[in-house]
Amino acid sequence: PQKTSFHRSQTLGYKNGFAFSRLPRVGIGGERLYVNQLSQAELDELSSTRPTLTYGQAKRAPPSGFIPAYVAFDKKILKFDAYFQEDVPLSAEEHYRIRQVCIYYYLEDDTMSVIEPVVPNSGLPQGKLVRRHRVPKNDRGDHYHWKDLNRGMNITMYGRTYRIVDCDLFTQVFLESQGIELNPPEKMVFDPYTELHRMPTRKYITPSDFDQLKQFLTYDKQVLRFYAMWDDTESMFGEHRPYIIHYFLSDDTVEVREVYKQNDGRDPFPILIKRQRLPKTFVDKKKIFPSCVLEISDQEVHEWYTAKDFAVGKSTTLLGRTFFIYDCDEFTRNFYRDKFGITDFQPVEIKKKPLEEVPQVIPPYNGFGIPEDSLQNCFSLVPKPPRKDVIKMLENDHKVLRYQVALESPNPGDRRRRFVLSYFLSDDTISIYEPPVRNSGIIGGKYLKRTRVAKPGSTTENVTYYEPSDLTIGSTIEVFGHRFVITGADEYVLNYMESNAESFPAATLQSLRDHFRPQQLVKETANSDIPTLGTRKQELDELIVQVQEELKLHKYLDNKNIQEAFLQCDTDGSGVLDKAKFLALCDSLSVPTNAVLVNKLIDLCSCGEDKINYHDFLKAFPS
């Protein structure tokens, strides 16, 4: 009752941020506690066990020779061969199926797995049927142990019963070492459907008198080479085809390869007959089935081709084709010389038959276009335009010979028609133009467009066209069924032919000269009466000087009035006046026309019978 302090000691503390509890050191109100204090005996015991309190209780060493199960049985597996039967309800060929499996038991952890070997093209999901785990044995929770496994027994896992027929040697030794008596092994059961369709194993029986392996080892990579020719000229588009025949000594096979040349136009198929054994003679018996769908075996062939059947200078028939061997290589010669004693290897010269020339028939010209252009369709599928003489076109560009022609026709109206025929020297083409004539009833214009005109009687193979030498005065030319008569020509034709007289016949040139001779005579006559221009001008200048000297005596003449009067009288400004009017005007102006020099000046200024050029006359009256 005298107690006045009732506080309790702190039992909750913090260290490094973590809360921890501690035992109270004093009681309520600071009284002494006897419960948590050690006795003297306990203090003595603690003084003697100081290392244990510091380092903890010492660990005991394990007993010697102890090995854990997962170390002792690591990678040790028991293997059992087994099978199970599976029903096939939807097949008419089989009612059940036998599937072989392998059961593995892992000793380290008492787990099991079931694996079925994968069969190619089986159509079944095979491989791991039961994954590795502890397989339950019954509904009580027990699991299969290796003591439950033995040969010649059934084991059920997840509703499927497996029949164990055998085990491997390790499994047998392990089980016998553990004191388990093993049942005798059983034969593995196979699937009847699979065994029914299994191909029988081929049995190779080597004849006692010949060994193919020895032949292969002796003649490996040794090939006989023959150069042959196949004559196919009897067939349509046939020809001589070169080939190379290879005979392989290692297995008596034959190969025929084609020989290609550059730009021969053939597809690159190098092999005509692939490497195979070729039959020489067949067994004489009826063929029940077509031979094209069956492989040729030794039963159908009486004799195969061998190295004896090939020789230089002889023909060999291979699969229906006859090949003529005309040469071989050096190795083949040495082989036949050592093996068969043959020494005659003279190569045969192949003479090709000359190809029969088939004449090319040119169809007749159909009238469309020019014959050269239409002829190109007979030479190639893609016709090319005919070549043009470019040099001739450049030299004779814009050189045209023009002729006047008349139409030769029984109709009198057509005979009066006149045409202009133009011959173009650049490309030897002809065009015909009809000048329009008023009130003739015929529309003029282009009669024939520019084209080359062939002569009558020319053929498609040998076409001849009209040339300038054929166009003579008076000759008749036929243009697409119409006949024209040349009646005239221009002077350029005569000048051109005279400048190139060596290129034209004398008759053509003479006809043109005869045509132009009357015209030349008229010109020469007219030119002889009229003085030349230089002489007239000189004479006019001298006469004007003399007239001016004479007119100085007539001082009453007013030259300025004379010029104005002549200009006013020339109303049209042509510079020419009538002679009567000119003389009347001179009399009114008191010009002495009766003087000899003035009359001579008037005659010199005349430009016709009744016309006078007064400009030349007024030069004698300077203002």
Disulfide bonds with the S-S distance in Angstrom:
none
